Amino acid sequence: MNDIERRPNRLPWPPMLYVSAIALAVLANLAYELPWFASPLSEMLFAVGWLLVAAVVAIDFSAMRTLARARTTILPHRGADHLVTGGPFSFSRNPIYLANTLLMIGVGLISGIVWFILFAIVAAFITQKLAIEREERHLEQRFGKRYRDYRKKVRRWI
């Protein structure tokens, strides 16, 4: 069994990347505040931000519960014991990473800090390169045709 088959990564990249992106967004805003929308658009975006945060809670809770029921790991640097295709994994192959990205966007809309939205996109791109693509290779090696069939039906993000 090779290393990628045993586990997709040595480090838990996604939480490290999103925490870093949040810190960078705060620091960037302290260094240079970008302009935000005026009222009434800012109030609408504020409400949309809270709706996104509520969606994040629902997606994360559902994804974690689905993984726990399948008795497989939630940790992104550990090998998968089972292929999970139900719950939120039926509309996104990466619902937790999607939720992390939506959380940053939601916080940006609530706070009016554009940096959160910009760094959310950067974090999602880097997560795809450092974690998702390796996880996909890991899952294909572990589950073969079952994973390839799942990948054909369900998109990577949404």
C-alpha positions in Angstrom: 0.0 0.0 0.0 1.6 3.3 -1.1 1.4 6.5 1.0 -1.4 8.2 -1.1 -3.5 5.0 -0.7 -3.0 5.0 3.1 -3.8 8.7 3.5 -4.2 11.7 1.2 -1.9 14.1 3.0 0.6 14.3 5.8 -0.8 17.6 7.0 -4.4 18.7 7.6 -4.2 21.5 4.9 -7.8 22.7 4.8 -8.1 23.9 8.4 -4.6 25.4 8.3 -5.5 27.2 5.1 -8.8 28.6 6.2 -7.5 29.8 9.6 -4.6 31.5 7.7 -7.0 33.1 5.3 -9.1 34.4 8.1 -6.1 35.9 9.8 -4.8 37.4 6.6 -8.2 38.9 5.9 -8.2 40.6 9.3 -4.6 41.8 8.9 -5.3 43.1 5.3 -8.3 45.0 6.5 -6.3 46.6 9.3 -3.6 47.6 6.8 -6.0 48.7 4.0 -9.7 48.8 4.3 -11.5 48.2 1.0 -14.7 50.1 0.2 -18.0 48.5 0.9 -21.5 49.1 -0.4 -23.8 51.8 0.9 -27.3 51.4 2.4 -29.7 49.7 1.5 -27.5 47.2 -0.4 -25.2 46.8 2.6 -28.2 45.7 4.8 -29.3 43.2 2.2 -25.8 41.8 2.0 -25.7 41.6 5.8 -28.9 39.5 5.7 -27.5 37.3 3.0 -24.4 36.8 5.0 -26.4 35.5 8.0 -28.3 33.1 5.7 -24.9 31.8 4.4 -23.7 31.3 8.0 -26.9 29.4 8.8 -26.4 27.2 5.7 -22.8 26.6 6.8 -24.0 25.3 10.2 -26.5 23.0 8.5 -24.0 21.7 5.9 -21.2 21.2 8.5 -23.4 19.4 11.0 -25.0 17.2 8.4 -21.6 16.3 6.8 -20.0 15.5 10.2 -23.0 13.4 11.2 -22.9 11.6 7.9 -19.2 10.8 8.3 -19.7 9.6 11.8 -22.6 7.3 10.8 -20.4 5.9 8.1 -17.6 5.4 10.7 -15.0 7.1 8.7 -12.7 10.0 9.5 -13.4 13.7 9.3 -9.7 14.5 9.4 -8.4 15.5 6.0 -5.0 13.9 6.5 -6.3 10.5 7.4 -7.3 7.7 5.0 -11.0 7.1 4.3 -12.4 3.8 5.6 -15.7 4.1 3.6 -16.9 6.0 0.6 -19.6 8.4 1.8 -22.1 9.5 -0.9 -25.2 10.3 1.1 -26.4 13.4 2.9 -24.6 16.6 1.8 -22.1 14.4 -0.1 -24.9 13.8 -2.6 -24.7 17.4 -3.9 -21.0 18.2 -3.2 -18.0 15.9 -3.0 -16.5 18.4 -0.5 -19.3 19.9 1.5 -17.1 20.7 4.5 -14.7 22.7 2.3 -17.6 24.3 0.6 -19.0 25.3 4.0 -15.6 26.7 5.0 -15.6 28.9 1.9 -19.2 30.0 2.4 -18.4 30.8 6.1 -15.7 33.2 5.0 -17.9 34.8 2.4 -20.8 35.1 4.9 -18.5 36.8 7.4 -17.4 39.1 4.7 -21.0 40.1 3.9 -21.9 40.5 7.5 -18.9 42.6 8.4 -18.5 44.4 5.1 -14.9 43.3 4.9 -14.1 42.5 1.3 -10.9 40.8 2.2 -12.8 37.8 3.7 -14.5 37.3 0.3 -11.2 37.6 -1.6 -9.3 35.3 0.7 -12.1 32.8 0.7 -11.6 32.4 -3.0 -7.8 32.0 -2.6 -8.3 29.5 0.2 -10.7 27.5 -1.9 -8.2 27.4 -4.8 -5.3 26.4 -2.6 -7.4 23.8 -0.8 -8.3 22.2 -4.1 -4.7 22.0 -5.1 -3.2 20.8 -1.8 -6.0 18.7 -0.4 -8.9 17.9 -2.8 -6.9 16.7 -5.7 -4.9 14.4 -3.4 -8.0 13.2 -1.7 -9.6 12.4 -5.0 -6.5 10.2 -6.0 -6.7 8.6 -2.6 -10.4 7.8 -3.0 -9.9 6.5 -6.5 -7.2 4.1 -5.3 -9.2 3.0 -2.3 -12.6 2.6 -3.9 -11.9 2.4 -7.7 -15.0 2.2 -9.9 -17.4 3.1 -7.1 -15.6 6.4 -6.6 -15.3 7.1 -10.3 -19.1 6.5 -10.7 -19.8 8.8 -7.8 -17.4 11.5 -9.2 -19.4 11.4 -12.5 -22.7 12.1 -10.7 -21.6 14.7 -8.0 -19.6 17.8 -8.7 -16.4 18.7 -6.8 -17.8 21.9 -5.2 -21.5 22.4 -6.1 
